[in-house]
């Protein structure tokens, strides 16, 4: 019985941790900048000018706002809403919570959305 108690205390928690880690999936990689289209490259410049001070494009860890790695490839954005083009557009143009609105013209917005899909 002593051996069984050791199994329960040592092995079962390790097994549970392994199952938890197996359920964690890494995010898909970003498209390499060497493969960006001209529109995606312009969008990266829009991002650098308007978004990078608060959002990291290469991680999900927050800077001042949430990290945006794989933002269009996940089921839900940090707000819980699905990352549709319409929702991203609304958040970018009108802001949300602590994020202020970002005034972009339509070509800039389309370029930025193209870039966000590379993350």
N, C-alpha and C positions, 0 to 999 in steps of 0.2 A: 504494500500500500504506500510505503514511503516513496518508492520509485514513481508510482503513478502521480503522487502529489508534486514531485519535481517536474514531471512531464507537463502537468497542467500549468505550473507556475512559469516554466521556462520555454517550452516548445510552443504551446498554444499562442502566447502573445507574439512570438516570432512569426508563426504561421499567419496570424491575423495581419501583422505588419506587411508581410510579403504579399498577401492578397490585396491589401490596400495599395501598395506600390504598383502592383501589376495593373490595377485599375487606372492609375495615373497615366495619361498619355501625353507625350511631348507634342508641342504645337508644330504644325507644318513649317518648314523653313521659308524664309522670305525669298523672293525672286532676286537673284544676284543683280546688282546695279549694271553689270556688263551686259545684261540681257533686257534691260528696260527699253521700252519703246520711247520715241521722242515725247509723247504725251506723259508717260510715267515719269520721265526725267524732269519735265516741266512741273509735274505734280510734286516731285521731291523738293524742288526749289520753293514751291508754294508752302509746303510743309515746313521747310527750314525757316522760312520767313515768318510764318504765322502760328505754327503749332509746336515746334521743337522746344521752345522755352518751358512748356508744361508737359509735353508728352514724349516719351521715348518710343521710337519706332521698332526697336530691336528687343524689347522685353515687355512682359506684362506687369512688371513692378512699377509702382507709381513714381512719378517725378513730382510735379505739382498736381497733375491730373493722371489718370490711369495710363499705363503703358499700352501701346497699340499693336504689339506683335500679333499677327494673325487675326486682327479685328474683324475682317470680313469672312474669316474661315471658321469662326466659332459659332455656336448656336445662339449665344446671347452676348450682348455688350455688357460692360460693367453695370449699366443701369438695369439690366435684365431684359431689355428690348432686343429683338432680333436685329442683326446688323444689315438691314436692307439698305439699298441706295437711298430710298426716301427717308429712312430714319437717320442715317448718317448726314444727309443733306440738312434735315431739320435741326439736328444738334449743332452742326457746323455753323449754319446761317443764323440760328436763333439762340444758340447757347442752351445750357441746361445746368441747373444747380449753380456751382461756383464757376462754371465755364461761361465766359462772355461770348456774345455773338461775334462771328468772324465775317466781316463784310468782304465778300468775294464776288467778282463778276462771274457770269456763267462759264466762260472758258477756264478761268482759274479753278472754279469748283469742279468742273469735269476732269481737269488735270489732277487735282488733289484726290478725287475719288478713284481715278485710275491708279495713282500711286498707292493709296491705301489698300487696294486689292493686291498689290505686290507684297505687302507685309506678311 
